[in-house]
Amino acid sequence: MPEKGRKKGYKYLKCNFCSKDIKGGMKRVKEHLACTDKDVKPCPKVPKEVKDEISQYLKDYENTKFISQRKFDEAVDCGSYFGDGPSGCGSGTPLEGVNSCPSDCVKDAQKLFELLDGVVEEIGEDIVIQVITDNASAYKVAGRLLMEKRKSLYWTSCAAHCIDLMLEKIGELPQHKNAFLKARRVSNFIHNHQWVLSLTRKFAKKDILQPAVTRFATAFLTLESMHQLKQPLQMMFVSKEWSSCAWAKKPEGKAMKKNHNE
């Protein structure tokens, strides 16, 4: 095709039968010759034997894709995804051998690799697709060694653990650390005293503490919950029930009220 009229970044091919200029590569040429009417006009001059051959090729290709996807789904269903590490890591069957590993083994990349490799060998390399662990340096090295040996699988760090580490670092920032400390004091005081907890639930209509899969996620969700319930908690501290209770006069109760108001 002459340079004039071409769009930059596109591949152009010419049909040998109808001389049509086709933009988009070989797949679109095959669709053109097979007369599928997908993304390109059918060739009006293609011989029947060529059309049939290309049509069969495209059909076989789609069947191969379907079979590959089905094998992948079956492998996932039968537990070919393996997770390890903190709660929430991985979406499949945990490697109990790694979970019960001695602390010195968990820090030894070579031992972890040998253990993971042994489990993959036992299960069957052909159905193990992915190995998920936390982000400890020993696990990273073990994961790399495993992928070097087992070319058909790949290692992935646990998304929950990654996010938890990010939340941990964010919580350590000076502008956030003080807020978390105060929120923790208020939450601990409320949940350590049944009468105060009952009064809080009466005004807030729900619990302040919001448990999550990981520790730092729980801290952020609890802080968010306290922010959302700021007005109900303020109403609690000015209520007759609080003013007449013993905690309102004690240093711990006064400190909790001050922390919340701040």
C-alpha positions as CSV (number, residue, x, y, z in Angstrom):
1,M,0.0,0.0,0.0
2,P,1.4,3.5,-0.8
3,E,2.7,5.5,2.1
4,K,0.0,8.1,1.5
5,G,-3.2,7.3,3.4
6,R,-1.6,5.1,6.0
7,K,-2.3,5.8,9.7
8,K,0.7,5.9,11.9
9,G,1.2,2.9,14.1
10,Y,-1.0,0.5,12.0
11,K,0.1,-2.5,10.0
12,Y,-1.3,-2.8,6.5
13,L,-1.6,-6.0,4.4
14,K,-3.0,-6.6,0.9
15,C,-5.3,-9.5,0.0
16,N,-3.9,-11.6,-2.9
17,F,-7.4,-12.4,-4.2
18,C,-9.3,-9.1,-4.1
19,S,-6.4,-6.7,-3.6
20,K,-8.2,-5.1,-0.6
21,D,-5.8,-3.2,1.8
22,I,-6.4,-4.6,5.3
23,K,-5.4,-2.7,8.4
24,G,-4.7,-4.6,11.6
25,G,-2.4,-7.6,11.0
26,M,-2.7,-11.3,10.1
27,K,-5.7,-12.1,12.3
28,R,-7.9,-9.6,10.4
29,V,-6.6,-11.0,7.1
30,K,-7.7,-14.5,8.2
31,E,-11.1,-13.2,9.2
32,H,-11.3,-11.5,5.8
33,L,-10.4,-14.8,3.9
34,A,-12.7,-16.9,6.1
35,C,-15.6,-14.4,5.5
36,T,-16.6,-14.2,9.1
37,D,-17.8,-10.6,8.9
38,K,-15.8,-9.9,12.1
39,D,-14.1,-6.5,12.1
40,V,-13.5,-6.7,8.3
41,K,-15.5,-7.2,5.1
42,P,-15.4,-10.7,3.6
43,C,-13.3,-11.4,0.5
44,P,-15.6,-11.7,-2.5
45,K,-12.9,-13.6,-4.6
46,V,-11.4,-16.1,-2.1
47,P,-11.5,-19.7,-3.5
48,K,-13.7,-22.1,-1.6
49,E,-10.8,-24.4,-0.5
50,V,-8.9,-21.4,0.9
51,K,-12.0,-20.2,2.7
52,D,-12.7,-23.6,4.2
53,E,-9.0,-24.1,5.3
54,I,-8.8,-20.7,7.0
55,S,-12.3,-21.2,8.6
56,Q,-11.1,-24.6,10.0
57,Y,-7.9,-23.0,11.3
58,L,-9.9,-20.3,13.2
59,K,-12.3,-22.9,14.6
60,D,-9.4,-25.0,15.8
61,Y,-7.7,-22.0,17.3
62,E,-10.9,-21.1,19.3
63,N,-11.2,-24.7,20.5
64,T,-7.6,-24.7,21.7
65,K,-8.2,-21.4,23.6
66,F,-11.4,-22.9,25.2
67,I,-9.6,-26.1,26.3
68,S,-6.7,-24.1,27.8
69,Q,-9.1,-21.9,29.7
70,R,-11.1,-25.0,30.9
71,K,-7.9,-26.7,32.1
72,F,-6.9,-23.5,33.9
73,D,-10.3,-23.3,35.7
74,E,-10.2,-26.9,36.7
75,A,-6.7,-26.5,38.1
76,V,-7.8,-23.6,40.2
77,D,-10.9,-25.5,41.4
78,C,-8.8,-28.5,42.5
79,G,-6.5,-26.3,44.6
80,S,-3.6,-25.4,42.3
81,Y,-3.3,-22.0,43.8
82,F,-1.4,-22.2,47.0
83,G,-1.0,-19.4,49.6
84,D,1.1,-19.0,52.6
85,G,1.8,-16.4,55.2
86,P,-0.6,-14.1,57.2
87,S,-4.3,-14.5,57.2
88,G,-5.8,-13.4,54.0
89,C,-2.8,-14.4,51.8
90,G,-3.7,-16.4,48.8
91,S,-7.0,-17.6,47.5
92,G,-6.4,-21.3,47.5
93,T,-5.1,-24.2,49.7
94,P,-2.5,-23.1,52.3
95,L,0.8,-25.0,52.4
96,E,0.5,-26.5,55.9
97,G,4.1,-27.6,55.8
98,V,5.3,-24.0,55.4
99,N,2.8,-22.7,58.0
100,S,4.1,-25.1,60.6
101,C,7.8,-24.6,59.7
102,P,10.2,-23.7,62.5
103,S,11.2,-20.0,62.8
104,D,14.7,-20.7,61.6
105,C,13.4,-22.4,58.4
106,V,11.1,-19.4,57.6
107,K,14.2,-17.2,57.6
108,D,16.2,-19.6,55.4
109,A,15.5,-19.0,51.7
110,Q,17.1,-22.3,50.6
111,K,15.1,-24.4,53.0
112,L,11.9,-22.6,52.0
113,F,12.6,-23.2,48.4
114,E,13.3,-26.9,49.0
115,L,10.0,-27.2,51.0
116,L,7.9,-25.3,48.4
117,D,9.6,-27.3,45.6
118,G,8.8,-30.6,47.4
119,V,5.2,-29.7,47.8
120,V,4.9,-28.8,44.1
121,E,6.5,-32.1,43.2
122,E,4.1,-34.0,45.4
123,I,1.0,-32.2,44.1
124,G,2.1,-32.3,40.4
125,E,3.9,-29.5,38.5
126,D,1.4,-29.7,35.7
127,I,-1.5,-28.5,37.9
128,V,0.3,-26.0,40.1
129,I,-0.1,-22.6,38.5
130,Q,0.8,-20.1,41.2
131,V,2.5,-19.9,44.5
132,I,1.7,-17.0,46.8
133,T,3.7,-16.1,49.9
134,D,4.2,-13.0,52.0
135,N,6.9,-10.4,51.3
136,A,9.7,-11.5,53.7
137,S,13.1,-11.4,51.9
138,A,13.5,-15.2,52.3
139,Y,10.2,-15.9,50.6
140,K,11.1,-13.6,47.7
141,V,14.4,-15.5,47.1
142,A,12.6,-18.8,47.5
143,G,9.9,-17.7,45.0
144,R,12.6,-16.7,42.5
145,L,14.4,-20.0,42.8
146,L,11.1,-21.9,42.4
147,M,10.3,-20.0,39.2
148,E,13.8,-20.6,37.8
149,K,13.3,-24.4,38.3
150,R,9.6,-24.7,37.5
151,K,9.1,-22.7,34.3
152,S,5.4,-23.5,34.2
153,L,4.4,-21.7,37.4
154,Y,5.0,-18.3,38.8
155,W,5.4,-16.8,42.3
156,T,3.4,-13.9,43.5
157,S,3.7,-11.8,46.7
158,C,0.5,-11.7,48.8
159,A,-1.6,-8.6,48.0
160,A,-3.0,-8.4,51.5
161,H,0.4,-8.5,53.0
162,C,1.6,-5.8,50.6
163,I,-1.3,-3.5,51.5
164,D,-0.8,-4.2,55.2
165,L,2.9,-3.2,55.0
166,M,1.8,0.0,53.2
167,L,-0.7,0.8,55.9
168,E,1.9,0.1,58.6
169,K,4.3,2.7,57.0
170,I,1.5,5.2,56.6
171,G,0.5,4.8,60.2
172,E,4.1,5.6,61.3
173,L,4.0,9.0,59.7
174,P,4.1,11.8,62.4
175,Q,0.8,13.3,61.1
176,H,-1.0,10.0,61.5
177,K,0.7,8.4,64.4
178,N,-0.8,10.6,67.1
179,A,-4.3,10.1,65.8
180,F,-3.9,6.3,65.9
181,L,-2.6,6.4,69.4
182,K,-5.6,8.5,70.6
183,A,-8.0,6.3,68.7
184,R,-6.5,3.2,70.2
185,R,-6.8,4.6,73.8
186,V,-10.5,5.4,73.2
187,S,-11.2,2.1,71.6
188,N,-9.4,0.1,74.3
189,F,-11.1,1.9,77.1
190,I,-14.6,1.4,75.6
191,H,-14.1,-2.3,74.9
192,N,-12.4,-3.0,78.3
193,H,-15.4,-1.7,80.3
194,Q,-18.7,-3.4,79.6
195,W,-21.0,-0.6,80.9
196,V,-19.2,2.0,78.7
197,L,-19.4,-0.4,75.7
198,S,-23.1,-0.8,76.2
199,L,-23.6,2.9,76.4
200,T,-21.5,3.5,73.3
201,R,-23.6,0.9,71.4
202,K,-26.8,2.7,72.5
203,F,-25.7,6.0,71.0
204,A,-23.6,4.8,68.1
205,K,-26.0,1.9,67.0
206,K,-22.9,-0.2,66.1
207,D,-19.4,-1.2,67.3
208,I,-16.5,1.2,66.9
209,L,-14.0,-1.6,66.4
210,Q,-14.0,-2.9,62.8
211,P,-12.1,-6.2,62.6
212,A,-10.3,-6.8,59.3
213,V,-8.1,-9.5,57.9
214,T,-4.9,-7.8,59.0
215,R,-3.9,-5.8,62.0
216,F,-3.2,-2.5,60.3
217,A,-6.3,-2.7,58.2
218,T,-8.3,-3.0,61.4
219,A,-6.6,0.1,62.8
220,F,-7.5,2.2,59.7
221,L,-11.1,0.9,59.6
222,T,-11.6,1.6,63.3
223,L,-10.2,5.1,62.9
224,E,-12.6,5.7,60.1
225,S,-15.5,4.3,62.2
226,M,-14.7,6.6,65.0
227,H,-14.6,9.6,62.6
228,Q,-18.1,8.6,61.2
229,L,-19.4,8.2,64.8
230,K,-17.9,11.4,66.1
231,Q,-21.3,13.1,66.6
232,P,-23.0,10.1,68.4
233,L,-20.0,9.8,70.7
234,Q,-20.1,13.5,71.5
235,M,-23.8,13.1,72.4
236,M,-22.9,10.2,74.6
237,F,-20.3,12.3,76.6
238,V,-22.8,15.1,77.2
239,S,-25.7,12.7,78.1
240,K,-27.1,12.3,81.6
241,E,-26.1,8.6,81.6
242,W,-22.4,9.5,81.2
243,S,-22.5,12.5,83.5
244,S,-24.0,10.5,86.3
245,C,-21.7,7.5,85.9
246,A,-18.6,6.9,88.0
247,W,-16.3,6.9,84.9
248,A,-17.1,10.5,84.2
249,K,-15.4,11.5,87.4
250,K,-12.4,9.2,87.1
251,P,-9.1,10.2,85.4
252,E,-9.4,7.4,82.8
253,G,-12.9,8.5,81.8
254,K,-11.9,12.2,81.6
255,A,-8.8,11.2,79.5
256,M,-11.0,9.2,77.1
257,K,-13.4,12.1,76.6
258,K,-10.5,14.5,76.0
259,N,-8.9,12.1,73.5
260,H,-12.1,11.8,71.6
261,N,-12.8,15.5,71.5
262,E,-9.3,16.1,70.1
